[in-house]
Amino acid sequence: MQLEYNVHTSFPCPNNSTPRAFSECMNRPAFISNERIGNYIDRGYVNFKIAGRGMPVDYVKNSYLYFLVRDEHREFIRKKIDTILQQVQQAKRAKK
């Protein structure tokens, strides 16, 4: 429908209702692991998309932890992030 430029027809996406998890993303063939990312940097790639817009908070948090935090520090940082997210949610509730 979109290839025919029919902009007035909605596109029923089959994955629209499926919640996404970062662990599932890691099993996809296009996923670039921490072990393989150096190969792309050596080829001149310097910008990488970590998480897309509209992704669930847990997906974004897990992807950031995977790519930006060393293994031995992930649990500590995860707890810090969870604490901050709880504080933000509490502040939102207090404003209402």
Number of C-alpha atoms within 10 A of each C-alpha: 10 10 6 6 8 10 10 8 9 9 10 7 7 7 8 8 7 7 9 14 15 17 11 9 14 13 11 9 7 8 12 17 12 11 7 10 15 13 12 13 12 9 8 9 11 9 8 10 5 11 15 9 6 7 14 14 10 13 18 18 16 17 19 15 18 16 14 12 15 11 10 8 10 16 13 10 14 16 11 12 14 13 12 12 13 12 12 12 11 11 11 10 9 8 6 5
